């Protein structure tokens, strides 16, 4: 394996994540709006297509296994980005055709979103494995924050610039703008990963590890699932991301229905929450790079604290509906965002540390398994959150109590997640002489 990545290398991989985000934001947001507003199609259609791209990412473990066998991650990063770019352009073309030929355009869109899901899975999984294997332990929290923030920058820059060039709207202009973004994203990826892994990557032609890498996928997946830390972390990722995503589609309606906020005011409330997330991420990145922060808690410890903090904030928000205007809703939502930011970055950093623990040549399968759990949870979370609110309102009648019930359920999920995170142990990584540290053991250090 090559030496550890410095900040320049981390930024280069962050550019790939930004490029990935730039295509995804157009396909999940811009095309969504065009279908519903310009084409007057049912909102269910783009919702189903976005859910499909999440569902397809159940293939992440298989895609990760492919990069394990080859021993190099960059071909999978580039190949995944190329597939994502193709899917993005095809999705734009399909959307443009829906106006004249809805059935034909919808069928083409289904194919496009399948390609998008596979591309995101292939590129994202191998990118995180490469980052995890090449970044030193003390930089992991900061590296995770950097890559995440660069993805958000990709969202913002693309949404702003594409929005400018899309006016006045026409189907031809939509295809041209998405094609330009996809082509530029692919070019950025090619430049960013050039030479970053070296000619051989992780390959050692004479090693037993390489031979082990050629095991069949089913055997490799069985081996990874048999590892207690990998199995427990998979369950933790699914439960915690279910709680994390379930709040997305109900917080603003809650603010409007129970507190009487206008659409503009509730949108600003979402900005307050995202600001809290950003500060939480930056705070942990700073603490994770300082000796004091590492002494206060490991990445595992910060993950648990973030889950508990999220649960407490949700319980506070749930109880606020009975207080009315005197309740500090903005402060509670900011606290939720702050705890979410701590949890998210610490969980990603923990993921990067744990991916190398266990059998060699299975890093891609492990990361793919965790990525699939996250994608499925995200796909289910928003849908189940809205269904739960509708069901609770039908049973209770009072909106405040209905929303409170769902927020309490999400808080319970976060508390369960904290318990699951505490059970994940740092079982001896390859080459490490450090024993497992028990339920509250640190995961911030690697072999």
C-alpha positions in Angstrom: 0.0 0.0 0.0 1.2 3.5 -0.7 1.9 6.0 2.0 -0.7 8.1 3.8 -2.6 10.8 1.9 -1.8 14.4 2.8 -4.3 17.2 2.6 -3.7 17.7 -1.1 -4.7 14.1 -1.7 -7.7 14.4 0.5 -8.8 17.5 -1.4 -8.4 15.7 -4.7 -10.7 12.9 -3.5 -13.0 15.6 -2.2 -13.2 17.0 -5.7 -14.5 13.6 -6.9 -17.2 13.6 -4.2 -18.1 17.2 -5.3 -18.3 16.0 -8.9 -20.5 13.1 -7.9 -22.8 15.4 -5.9 -23.1 17.8 -8.8 -24.7 15.2 -11.0 -26.9 13.7 -8.3 -28.4 17.1 -7.3 -29.5 17.7 -10.8 -31.1 14.3 -11.2 -32.9 14.3 -7.8 -33.8 17.9 -7.5 -33.9 19.8 -10.9 -35.4 16.9 -12.9 -37.9 16.4 -10.0 -39.1 20.0 -10.3 -39.3 19.9 -14.1 -41.5 16.7 -14.0 -43.9 18.2 -11.4 -44.0 21.9 -12.4 -43.3 22.2 -16.1 -44.7 18.8 -17.2 -47.5 18.6 -14.6 -46.7 15.0 -13.9 -47.7 13.3 -10.6 -45.1 14.0 -7.8 -45.1 10.2 -7.2 -43.2 9.7 -10.4 -39.9 11.5 -9.5 -40.3 10.2 -5.9 -40.4 6.6 -7.2 -37.4 7.3 -9.5 -35.3 8.7 -6.7 -36.3 5.8 -4.5 -35.2 3.4 -7.3 -31.7 4.9 -7.4 -31.4 4.3 -3.6 -32.8 0.7 -3.9 -30.3 -0.1 -6.7 -27.5 0.7 -4.3 -28.1 -2.7 -2.6 -25.5 -3.7 -5.2 -22.8 -1.8 -3.3 -21.3 -4.9 -1.6 -20.9 -6.6 -5.0 -19.3 -3.5 -6.5 -17.0 -3.3 -3.6 -16.0 -6.9 -4.0 -15.0 -6.2 -7.6 -12.5 -3.6 -6.5 -11.2 -5.9 -3.8 -10.5 -8.6 -6.4 -8.7 -6.2 -8.7 -6.8 -4.5 -5.9 -7.2 -1.1 -7.4 -10.0 1.5 -6.6 -9.4 4.2 -9.2 -10.8 2.2 -12.2 -14.0 1.7 -10.2 -14.2 5.4 -9.2 -13.7 6.5 -12.8 -16.0 3.8 -14.2 -18.7 4.6 -11.7 -18.5 8.3 -12.5 -18.8 7.5 -16.2 -21.8 5.4 -15.6 -23.3 8.2 -13.4 -22.7 10.8 -16.0 -24.3 8.6 -18.7 -27.3 8.0 -16.4 -27.6 11.7 -15.7 -27.6 12.7 -19.4 -30.1 9.9 -20.2 -32.3 11.0 -17.3 -32.4 14.6 -18.7 -33.2 13.3 -22.2 -35.9 11.0 -20.8 -37.4 14.0 -18.9 -37.4 16.1 -22.0 -39.2 13.4 -23.9 -41.9 12.9 -21.2 -43.8 16.0 -22.4 -44.4 14.5 -25.8 -44.2 10.8 -25.1 -44.9 10.2 -21.3 -44.7 6.3 -21.5 -41.6 6.2 -23.6 -39.9 8.9 -21.5 -40.8 7.2 -18.2 -39.4 3.9 -19.4 -36.1 5.5 -20.4 -36.0 7.4 -17.0 -36.3 4.1 -15.2 -33.2 2.8 -17.0 -31.4 6.1 -16.4 -32.0 6.0 -12.6 -30.8 2.4 -12.4 -27.6 3.6 -14.1 -27.4 6.5 -11.7 -27.7 4.2 -8.7 -25.1 1.8 -9.9 -22.7 4.6 -10.8 -23.1 6.2 -7.4 -22.6 2.9 -5.7 -19.4 2.0 -7.7 -17.8 5.4 -7.4 -18.8 6.2 -3.9 -17.9 2.9 -2.4 -14.4 2.7 -3.9 -13.8 6.4 -3.1 -14.5 5.8 0.6 -12.3 2.7 0.7 -9.4 4.5 -0.9 -9.8 7.4 1.5 -10.1 5.0 4.5 -7.0 3.0 3.6 -4.8 6.0 2.8 -5.7 8.6 5.5 -3.9 8.5 8.8 -6.1 7.9 11.9 -5.8 11.3 13.4 -7.0 13.0 10.2 -10.1 10.8 9.6 -12.7 13.1 11.2 -11.3 16.1 9.4 -11.0 14.1 6.1 -14.6 12.9 6.4 -15.8 16.5 7.0 -13.7 17.9 4.1 -15.1 15.3 1.7 -18.7 15.8 2.9 -18.4 19.6 2.7 -17.0 19.5 -0.8 -20.0 17.4 -1.8 -22.2 20.1 -0.4 -20.2 22.7 -2.3 -20.8 20.6 -5.4 -24.5 20.8 -4.7 -24.5 24.6 -4.2 -22.3 25.5 -7.2 -24.2 23.2 -9.6 -27.6 24.3 -8.4 -26.7 27.9 -8.7 -24.9 27.8 -12.1 -27.3 25.3 -13.7 -30.3 27.4 -12.5 -28.8 30.4 -14.2 -28.3 28.6 -17.5 -31.7 26.8 -17.4 -33.7 30.0 -17.8 -35.6 30.4 -20.0 -36.5 26.7 -19.7 -36.7 24.4 -22.7 -36.2 20.6 -23.1 -33.2 21.2 -25.3 -31.6 23.5 -22.8 -32.2 21.0 -20.0 -30.4 18.3 -21.8 -27.5 20.6 -22.8 -27.0 21.9 -19.2 -27.1 18.4 -17.6 -24.7 17.1 -20.3 -22.3 19.9 -19.7 -22.3 19.3 -15.9 -21.9 15.5 -16.4 -19.0 16.0 -18.8 -17.2 18.4 -16.5 -17.7 16.1 -13.5 -16.2 13.2 -15.4 -13.2 15.4 -16.5 -12.7 16.6 -12.9 -12.7 13.0 -11.7 -10.1 11.9 -14.3 -7.8 14.7 -13.3 -8.3 14.3 -9.6 -7.5 10.6 -9.4 -4.7 10.5 -11.9 -1.7 8.9 -10.1 -3.2 9.1 -6.7 -3.2 5.3 -6.2 0.0 4.4 -8.0 0.4 1.8 -10.7 -0.3 -1.2 -8.5 -2.7 0.2 -5.9 -3.2 -2.4 -3.1 -2.0 -5.2 -5.2 0.8 -7.5 -4.1 1.0 -10.2 -6.8 2.6 -12.8 -4.6 0.5 -12.3 -1.6 -1.9 -14.7 -0.1 -4.3 -11.8 0.4 -4.6 -11.3 -3.4 -5.5 -14.9 -3.9 -8.1 -14.6 -1.1 -9.5 -11.7 -3.0 -10.6 -14.0 -5.8 -13.1 -15.7 -3.7 -16.7 -15.7 -5.0 -18.8 -12.8 -4.0 -21.2 -14.9 -1.9 -18.3 -16.4 0.0 -16.8 -13.0 0.6 -20.1 -11.5 1.8 -20.6 -14.5 4.1 -17.1 -14.0 5.5 -17.7 -10.3 6.2 -21.2 -10.9 7.7 -19.6 -13.4 10.1 -17.3 -10.7 11.5 -19.1 -9.4 14.6 -18.0 -5.7 14.2 -19.0 -5.6 10.5 -22.4 -7.1 11.2 -23.1 -4.9 14.2 -21.9 -1.8 12.4 -24.2 -2.6 9.5 -27.2 -2.8 11.8 -26.1 0.5 13.5 -25.8 2.3 10.1 -29.3 1.1 9.1 -31.1 2.1 12.3 -29.3 5.4 12.8 -29.8 6.5 9.2 -33.4 5.5 9.4 -33.8 7.9 12.3 -31.6 10.6 10.6 -33.7 10.6 7.4 -37.2 10.1 8.9 -37.2 13.7 10.1 -36.4 15.3 6.7 -39.9 15.4 5.3 -41.8 16.1 8.5 -39.9 18.9 10.3 -41.1 21.7 8.1 -44.8 20.5 7.9 -44.6 20.3 11.7 -43.4 23.9 12.0 -46.2 25.0 9.7 -49.1 22.9 11.1 -48.4 23.2 14.8 -46.5 26.6 15.1 -48.2 28.4 12.2 -44.9 29.2 10.3 -45.3 30.4 6.7 -43.5 28.5 3.9 -40.8 31.1 3.9 -40.3 30.9 7.7 -40.2 27.1 7.7 -37.7 27.1 4.8 -35.5 29.4 7.0 -35.9 26.9 9.8 -34.4 24.2 7.5 -31.5 26.6 7.0 -31.1 26.8 10.8 -30.9 23.1 11.0 -28.4 22.8 8.1 -26.3 25.5 9.8 -26.3 23.4 12.9 -25.2 20.3 10.9 -22.4 22.3 9.4 -21.1 23.6 12.7 -21.3 20.2 14.2 -19.2 18.7 11.4 -16.6 21.5 11.6 -16.5 21.2 15.4 -15.8 17.5 15.3 -13.2 18.0 12.5 -11.4 20.5 14.7 -11.6 18.4 17.8 -10.6 15.2 15.9 -7.4 16.9 14.7 -6.5 18.0 18.2 -5.0 15.9 21.0 -7.5 17.3 23.5 -10.4 16.2 21.3 -9.0 12.7 21.0 -8.6 12.5 24.7 -12.2 13.7 25.4 -13.7 10.9 23.2 -12.9 8.6 20.4 -14.8 8.7 17.1 -16.9 5.9 18.5 -17.6 8.0 21.6 -18.5 11.1 19.5 -20.9 8.8 17.4 -22.7 7.7 20.6 -22.8 11.3 21.9 -24.2 12.5 18.6 -26.9 9.9 18.7 -27.9 10.7 22.3 -27.9 14.4 21.5 -30.1 13.9 18.5 -32.5 11.9 20.6 -32.7 14.5 23.3 -33.3 17.3 20.7 -36.1 15.3 19.1 -37.7 14.7 22.5 -37.5 18.5 23.2 -39.0 19.3 19.8 -41.8 16.7 20.4 -42.7 18.3 23.7 -42.6 21.8 22.3 -45.9 21.4 20.4 -47.9 21.7 23.6 -46.2 25.1 24.5 -47.0 27.0 21.4 -45.3 30.3 20.6 -43.2 30.4 23.8 -41.3 27.3 22.7 -37.8 28.1 21.3 -38.3 26.1 18.1 -35.3 27.6 16.3 -32.9 26.8 19.1 -34.2 23.2 19.4 -33.9 22.7 15.6 -30.3 24.1 15.7 -29.4 21.7 18.5 -30.8 18.9 16.5 -28.7 19.9 13.5 -25.6 20.2 15.7 -26.0 16.7 17.2 -26.8 15.3 13.7 -23.5 16.9 12.4 -21.5 15.4 15.2 -23.1 12.0 14.7 -22.8 12.0 10.9 -19.1 12.8 10.7 -18.1 10.6 13.6 -20.0 7.7 12.0 -18.2 8.2 8.7 -14.9 8.5 10.5 -15.6 5.3 12.4 -16.6 3.6 9.2 -13.2 4.6 7.7 -11.4 3.1 10.7 -13.4 -0.1 10.9 -13.2 -0.9 7.2 -9.7 -2.4 7.5 -10.5 -4.5 10.6 -11.0 -8.1 9.8 -10.1 -10.4 6.8 -7.8 -8.9 4.2 -9.1 -8.0 0.7 -12.7 -7.5 2.0 -12.6 -3.7 2.5 -14.8 -3.1 -0.6 -17.4 -5.6 0.6 -17.5 -4.1 4.1 -17.8 -0.5 2.8 -20.4 -1.7 0.2 -22.4 -3.4 2.9 -22.5 -0.3 5.0 -23.2 1.9 2.0 -26.1 -0.3 1.0 -27.5 -0.2 4.5 -27.3 3.6 4.4 -28.9 3.9 1.0 -31.8 1.6 1.9 -32.4 3.4 5.2 -32.5 6.8 3.4 -34.9 5.5 0.8 -37.2 4.1 3.6 -36.8 6.9 6.2 -38.5 9.8 4.5 -41.4 7.6 3.3 -42.0 5.9 6.6 -41.8 9.2 8.5 -44.6 10.7 6.4 -46.7 7.6 6.6 -46.3 7.5 10.4 -47.5 11.1 10.7 -50.5 10.4 8.5 -51.4 7.3 10.5 -50.9 9.1 13.8 -53.1 12.0 12.7 -55.8 9.6 11.6 -55.7 7.9 15.0 -55.2 10.9 17.3 -56.8 13.8 15.4 -54.5 16.4 17.2 -51.6 17.3 14.8 -49.3 18.3 17.7 -49.7 14.9 19.4 -49.4 13.0 16.1 -46.1 14.7 15.2 -44.8 14.4 18.8 -45.5 10.6 18.6 -43.3 10.3 15.5 -40.5 12.5 16.9 -40.5 10.3 20.0 -40.2 7.2 17.9 -37.3 8.7 16.0 -35.6 9.6 19.3 -36.0 6.0 20.4 -34.3 4.9 17.2 -31.4 7.2 17.9 -31.1 5.8 21.5 -31.1 2.3 20.1 -28.4 3.4 17.6 -26.3 4.7 20.5 -26.6 1.3 22.1 -25.7 -0.5 18.9 -22.6 1.8 18.4 -21.4 1.0 21.9 -21.4 -2.7 21.1 -19.1 -2.3 18.0 -15.6 -3.2 19.2 -12.3 -2.5 17.6 -11.4 -6.2 17.1 -7.8 -6.6 16.2 -7.1 -5.0 12.9 -4.5 -6.5 10.6 -1.0 -5.8 11.7 -2.2 -4.3 15.0 -1.0 -5.4 18.3 -3.7 -3.4 20.1 -6.4 -5.7 21.6 -10.1 -5.0 21.4 -11.0 -2.2 23.7 -14.5 -3.4 24.8 -17.9 -1.8 24.3 -16.7 1.7 24.8 -13.4 1.1 23.0 -11.8 3.7 20.7 -12.1 3.3 16.9 -10.2 6.4 16.1 -6.9 4.5 15.9 -6.0 2.0 13.2 -3.1 -0.4 12.5 
